[in-house]
C-alpha cells in the first residue's frame, strides 16, 4: 500500500513538473477579461486596427432597421452555438454592441468565458455618435 502511494506521488509530482516546464516564463500570459469602453475608444481602436470584428448582438429586425457599418450579426441568444464557427480566432479584436448596452455586456462576458481574450463591450448603438 505504501509503495502504491509512493508511486502515485512520484507520478503526480513528475506530471506537475512537466506541465510547469511547458510554460514559457518569457512569454506574457494573456488573461481573458471583460472590458468596457466608450464609443470614442472603440472608434480609435477601429482606426488603429485593420483586423477586428464589430459584433452586433441584437435581433435581425433591429439589425435590419439600423446597424453600424461593417458589423456582423450574431444575436445574443445564438452566440453560444455560433461563436466557434463564425468567430474562430479567439485572439481577434472583437467589439460588441447592442441597443442600450445590457445585451452587449452579457455577450462580452459570455465570449470571455468561452476563452476569447480580446473582447470589448462598446455598449449600445443609441450611444454611437458616428
C-alpha positions in Angstrom: 0.0 0.0 0.0 2.8 2.4 0.9 4.5 1.6 -2.4 1.4 2.4 -4.4 1.1 5.8 -2.6 4.8 6.5 -3.3 4.4 5.6 -7.0 1.3 7.8 -7.3 3.0 10.7 -5.5 6.0 10.4 -7.8 3.8 10.3 -10.9 1.8 13.3 -9.8 5.0 15.3 -9.0 6.5 14.3 -12.4 3.3 15.4 -14.1 3.3 18.8 -12.4 7.0 19.3 -13.3 6.3 18.5 -16.9 3.3 20.9 -17.0 5.3 23.7 -15.3 8.1 23.2 -17.8 5.8 23.8 -20.7 5.0 27.4 -19.6 7.3 29.9 -21.2 8.1 32.4 -18.5 9.4 34.9 -21.1 6.0 34.9 -22.8 3.4 37.1 -21.0 0.3 35.1 -20.2 -2.9 36.7 -21.7 -5.9 36.5 -19.4 -9.4 36.8 -20.9 -11.3 39.5 -19.1 -14.3 41.7 -19.5 -13.6 45.2 -20.7 -16.0 48.1 -21.2 -15.0 51.1 -23.4 -16.8 54.1 -24.8 -17.7 54.9 -28.4 -14.6 57.2 -28.9 -12.2 54.5 -27.7 -13.9 51.9 -29.9 -13.6 54.2 -33.0 -10.0 54.8 -32.2 -9.4 51.0 -32.0 -11.2 50.5 -35.3 -9.0 53.1 -37.0 -5.8 51.7 -35.4 -6.5 48.0 -36.3 -7.5 46.7 -39.7 -8.3 43.3 -38.2 -11.3 43.4 -35.9 -14.8 42.2 -35.7 -17.6 44.6 -34.9 -20.3 42.3 -33.4 -23.9 43.3 -33.2 -25.8 41.0 -30.7 -29.3 42.4 -31.3 -32.1 40.7 -33.2 -32.2 40.5 -37.0 -35.1 43.0 -37.0 -33.1 45.6 -35.1 -30.0 45.0 -37.3 -32.0 45.4 -40.5 -33.5 48.7 -39.2 -30.1 50.2 -38.2 -26.6 49.0 -37.6 -23.0 50.2 -37.5 -21.4 49.8 -40.9 -19.2 46.8 -41.1 -20.9 44.9 -38.2 -21.7 41.3 -38.3 -24.9 40.0 -36.6 -24.9 37.1 -34.1 -27.9 37.6 -31.8 -27.0 37.2 -28.1 -29.3 34.2 -27.8 -27.4 32.4 -30.7 -23.9 33.3 -29.5 -23.1 30.1 -27.7 -23.9 27.9 -30.7 -22.4 30.2 -33.5 -19.3 31.7 -31.9 -16.9 28.8 -32.5 -17.8 28.7 -36.2 -18.1 32.4 -37.0 -15.5 33.7 -34.6 -12.8 31.0 -34.9 -9.8 33.3 -33.8 -10.1 33.7 -30.1 -7.3 36.3 -30.1 -9.1 38.6 -32.7 -10.2 42.0 -31.5 -14.0 41.8 -31.0 -16.0 44.9 -30.3 -19.5 44.0 -29.1 -22.6 46.3 -29.2 -26.4 46.0 -28.8 -29.1 48.7 -28.4 -28.5 50.1 -25.0 -25.6 48.0 -23.5 -27.3 45.3 -21.5 -27.0 42.5 -24.1 -23.5 43.6 -25.2 -22.3 43.3 -21.6 -23.8 39.9 -21.2 -22.4 38.7 -24.6 -18.9 40.1 -23.9 -18.9 38.2 -20.6 -20.0 35.0 -22.4 -17.3 35.4 -25.0 -14.7 35.8 -22.3 -16.0 32.7 -20.6 -15.6 30.9 -23.9 -11.9 31.9 -24.0 -11.9 34.9 -26.3 -9.1 37.2 -25.0 -9.5 40.5 -26.9 -13.2 41.4 -26.3 -14.5 44.9 -25.6 -18.1 45.9 -24.8 -18.8 49.2 -26.5 -22.3 49.5 -25.2 -25.3 50.4 -27.2 -25.9 51.8 -30.7 -28.0 54.5 -29.0 -24.7 55.9 -27.7 -22.9 55.6 -31.0 -22.5 59.2 -32.3 -20.6 58.4 -35.5 
